[in-house]
Amino acid sequence: MSPWRMSRTFPGSPVAITEARRFVTALLSTWPVTEDAELIVSELATNAIRHSASGRFGGCFTVAVHATHSRIWLGILDQGGQRAPHPLPPQADEEGGRGLALVAALATSWGVTGDEQGRIVWATLNPAPEKTAAR
């Protein structure tokens, strides 16, 4: 399979999270890590809307997918904010705040690049069958 890249920009609203998930699911429908990719994009898009300027009126975020035979790279470009994304310790009584911890658990690797003007929060997945068979 040849490497490929695809991206799409979405408005910074909660409704767009569903559309971002559909975008990734359509692109990766034949890959064994489609569900993990969908969940990762959902969490990262939610964070972009909640914790960056992307969620302000007129804001947006971009979902990028780069795929090779051995790796899928998922990135969410947001419009920046005051605080850098970081995982929070688990809170048993709270529903939110576990998105990046979940991303870290699902992804082969993840990270953040950028600053308060704009960031990319990214994650990689290994589409090899042995990774999905272990779950």
Helices and strands as residue ranges (DSSP letters): E 4-11, H 14-27, H 34-51, G 53-55, E 60-67, E 72-78, H 99-106, E 109-115, E 118-125, H 129-133
